[in-house]
Amino acid sequence: MNKNITNSNNTKKALGLFGKYLSVWVFLCIITGVLIGKYLPIIPTTLGKFEYASVSLPIVVLVWLMIYPMMLKVDFSCVKNCFKRPKGLTITLVSNWLIKPFTMYLFAFLFFTIIFQNYIADALAKEYIAGAILLGAAPCTAMVFVWSHLTKGNPTYTLIQVAINDLIILVAFVPIVSLLLGIGGVVIPYDTLVLSVGLFVVIPFLAGYLTRRGKIKKSSSEHFEKKFLPKFKYVTEVGLLFTLVIIFSFQGEVILNNPLHIGLIAVPLIIQTCFIFFLAYVWAKIWRVTHDIAAPASMIGASNFFELAVAVAIVLFGLSSGATLVTVVGVLVEVPIMLALVRVANRTRGWFAQPDSKMVESKAIKN
């Protein structure tokens, strides 16, 4: 009983008020946004006027607020140590980039066009598949640190995995999304896709990297971690919540007319999340990877960089599109599913070899 209470307290502390109840906040944003769209339509109409090259300027600002603080946390200098323990990194990269985007497409196609064909119109099914593709091609960045902490993962190795993933997103996201959208029959101008990645990945990436480097050079790494980063503690959360309210103010009519679709969309997303987790987790078990690396490696592929997926969906398909709705439902279902997988990882810790605690502590201090 005491152990369960301790684990619950650790979870709350790691996730914080926002992360622990993320699905609740998202649900409240759905209600707020839908009500605004129905009873105060002048708000989304006015916001819709602030566009340039079909890009919503308010959304651009809010997405930068979401992603920039996450990029500040990633120390890309640790990439030079990435090949010292290659098994965990191999599992992460293969799962994320050679398997996950394609299984996401297959699950989305299976459910939206075949299993649920009597409930979803063909045109809308294509948009839903497009949204799922965007989620599948964007492995998690920020929340992985939380999942790693909750499973007692190796913090240094988790940081390396996240840093490598962020670098790969810069070059792999566009071609993978373009390929799968083409297979799904959705034609998107390549330059528009490149523009969206430039806006929502490259700019925050460079801003975060240069800020981190400049601040550490000016003061110290300790000052940056303990004094500067805390200033951005709630910036990502606020940006996300406001973005969701705006999205749902545009999505109100779609949701009111098709409330069942939220549940239908959630089904393949949940199956995909669990599939990728267990694929990577079992692979790590077969390869005899220690649990402190196996658990985070599995979590990175299972969860999504939903901030990026939401932003790109808005640019490519619009605020009121089915693709954008799918990426937001991804936000809604991710936290409870990932917390369930955290419990699975913790309960099966004994299946894996355990690291030398003294060695882990030494490495964490050194890095």
N, C-alpha and C positions, 0 to 999 in steps of 0.2 A: 504493500500500500504506500509506504513512504517513498519507495523507488518510483512509483507512478506519479506521485505528487512532485517529486524532484524533476522528472522528465518533463512534466507539464509546465513547470516553472521555467525550465531551461528553454523550452519551445517558445513560450511567451516572451522571454527576455531576448532571444535571438531574432524573432520576427518583429517584435515591437507591436504597438497597438495597430498600426496600419497593416503590416504584413500578416499578423495573426487573423485579422478580420477582413482581409482584402476582398473576399467574395461578397461580404456584407456591404462594403463600401461600393463595390461595383453594382450590386443590386440596387442600392439607394440611388446611384447615378442613373441607372436605367429608369427608375421611377421619376426622378427629377427631370431628366432630359425629355422623357415622353410627355410629361405634363407641360413642360415649357413649349414643346413642339405643338401640342394640341391647343393650349390656352393662351400662349404668348408667341404665336408664330412670327411676330415681327423680329424677335431676337435671332432665330436662325436665318431669316431672310436678310437681315442687316449684315450678319456675319458672313453670309454667302457672297456679299458684294466685295469683300476685302480679298481679292484674288489677284494673282499675277501668273500668267502662263498656266492657268488652271490649277494653281497651287494656292491653298488657303493659307493666307499669311498668319492669322491667329493660331492655326494648327502648327505651323512651322515654329513659331515662338514657343508654344507649349511643349512640343516634342523636343526642342533643344533643351528646355528646362528639365525634361525627363532624362535625356541621354547624357548630357554633359557631366552631371555629377557622377554617373556610373563610370565614365571614361577616366575621371580623375582618380578613381580607386585602383585602376589597373597599372601595375608597374611593369612596363614592357621591357625593362632591362633584364628581367628574370628569364626572358626567352632564350638567352644564351645557355641556360642550364637545362633546356627542354629535353635533350636526348640522353641524359644521364640515366634515366629510368624509363625506357621507351614503351613498355607494355601498356601502362595506363593511358599514355598519350595516344598510342595506336588505337586502342579501343575507342577512345573519345572521338578521334578524328574520322575513323572509318564509320562509326555509328552515325555521327553528325552529318557527314558530307557524302558518303557513298551509299548509305542505307536510308536514313531518316527522311530526306525530301521525297524519295521515290515511294516509300511505304505510306507516307502521308497522302500522296496523290492517289495511290491505289485504294486506301481505305475511304478517302473522300469520294472517289469515283464510284466505288462499290455501293456506298450508302446513299449518296445524293442522287445517283442516276438509276440505280437498280432497286435496292431494298426500299427506299423511300420515294420511288417514282410516282406513286399515287398521291403523295402529299406535297411534292415540290415540282413546280413547273420547270420545263427544260432550261429556259433562259436563266432562271434563278439558280438552278442547280449548277450551271457553269460558273456563276459568280461565287457560289459557296465553295466550289472546288478551287477557284482562284485564291480565295481567302485562306483556305487550308494550305495551299502551296506556299504562300507567303509565311505562314507559321512554321511549316516544315523546313523551310530553307533558312531559318533564323534561330540557331541554338542559343540557349540561355547565356546571359552575361552576369547580371547583378545578383539575382536571387540564388545563384549557385553557391555563393559564399555562405548564405544562410543554410541551404541544404547540407553543405559540407560541414558546417559547424554542428548542426543537429545530429549528424552521423559520426561525429568525431573524426572528420576527414583531415588529411594532411593539408594545412593551410597554404604552405609554400607550393606544393604540387598543384593544388586547386588553382592558385594564382597563375601558374604556368599554363595550365589547360585553358583558362579563360583568356589569357593574353594571346595565345596561339589562335584560338577561335576568333577573336576580334580581328586579328590580322587576316585570317582566311576570309572572313566576311567581306572584306574590302575587295577581294578579287573573285570570289566564288559565288556570292549571292546573286549577282546580275545574270550570269550565264545559266545557272541552275534554274532560277525563276523563269527566265525567258524560254528555256527548253521545255519545262513542264507546262507552262501556260500555253505554249504552242501545241503540245501534245493534247492538252485539254480543249483545244479549239478556240482559245482566247488570244487574239492578236493584240499585242501591245507594242507601240513604237519603242525600239531599243533605246533611243536617246531619252525618252521619258523615264524609263527604268533606271538608266544611268544617272539622270538628274536627281531622282528620288534618293538613290543611295548616296550621291554626293551631298545632298542636303542633310540627310538624317544619319549618315555614318561618317563620311569623310570629314565634314566640318566639325562635328562634336569630337571625333577622334583626334584631330589635329589640335583643337582647342584644349581638350583635356590633357593631351601629351605635353603641349608647350607650357600650359599652366603648371602642371606638376613639376616639370623639369625646371622651370624658372623659379618657382617658389622654393623648391628644395635647394637649388643653387644659392638662392638669396639668404635662406635661413638654415633649415636642416630638415632631414627626413622626419624626425620626431615632431618638430613643430608643425610640419605639413599634416601629419596624420592626426595629431591631437588638437591642433588649434584651427587649421584652415578647413579641413574636410568637414568637421562638425557644423560649420556654417551652412552647409548644403544638405543637412540631415533630412529636411522635409521638402526640399525643392522638387525632387522627383515625384514624390507622392502627390503634392499639390498639382503639379503639371499633369499627371496622369488623371486625376479625378476631374479636373476642369475639361480635359480633352474628352473624357467619356461623356460628360454632361452635354458637351457640344455635339458629339457624335449622335447620341440618342435623341437630341432635339430634332435632328434631321431624320432619324430612324423611326420616329414615333408612329407614323402611319403604317410602316411595314410591320412593326411589332404588334400594334393593335389589331391589324388584319390577319396576322399569322403568329399568334402567341405560341402555338405548338412548335414552331420552327426553332425556338431557342433550345428546346430539349432534343430535337432531331439533330441539330448542329453539334450538340455536346457529345453525342454517342461516338462518332468516329474519332473525335479529338481525344476522348478518354481512352479509347481502345489503342490509339496510336501512342499515347503517353506511356501506358503500361507495357505495350509491346516493346518499345525501344528500351525502356528501363530494364526489363527482364532479359532482353537480348544481350545488352552490354554486361549486365550483372552476372549472367551465367557464363558468358565468355570470360569475364575476369576470374570467375571461380575455376574454370577449366585451365586457364593460364597461371593459376596460383598467384594471382595478384593479391597483395595485402588489402585488408578491408578498408583501411584509411585512404586508399587510392581507388579501390573498386567502387565504393559507394558514390563519391563525387563524380567519377568518370561516367557512371550510369545516370546520374542526376542531370548532367549537363545536356545530354541528348534528349532526355525525357521532357525537360521543360523548355520554354521558348523565350526568345528575345521579343516579347509581344509588343514592346514599345515601337520597335522597328517595323514589325509586321503591320501594326495599326497605321503608322505614318505612311508607309509605302502604299497600303491599300487605299488610303484617302487620296493620295496623289494620282494613282492609276485609275481608280474606279469611282471616286467621289464619296462624300460623307454619307449619302443615303443608299449606298450600294450593298448588295448581299455580301460581297467580299469583305467589306469593312465590318459588317455585322459578325461574320465568322471570327475575325481576329479579336473582336471584343468579347465574344463568348469564350474564346481561348483564355482571356484574362479571368473570366468568371469561374471557370472550372479548374484552373491550374493549381491554385493553392490547396484546396482540399485534397485533390488527387496526389499532389506532391507530398503533402504531410502524411498521407496513407502510405506512400512508398518509403518515406523516411522511417516509419514504424516497421515496415517490412525489412528494410536494411538493418535496422538496429536489432531486430529479433533474430536475424540470421547471421549476426556477427560471428558466431562460433563456426560457421561453415568455412571461414577464410582464415588464412594465416594472419597473425597479428604482428604489427611492427614492434620493434624494440622501443619501449616508451622513452627511455633515456636518449636514444638516438633521435627520435622525433622531436623531443623537447630541445635538444641541442641544435638541430637544424632550424627549428622555428625561431630560436633566439638569434642564431647566426644570420638568418635571412631577414 
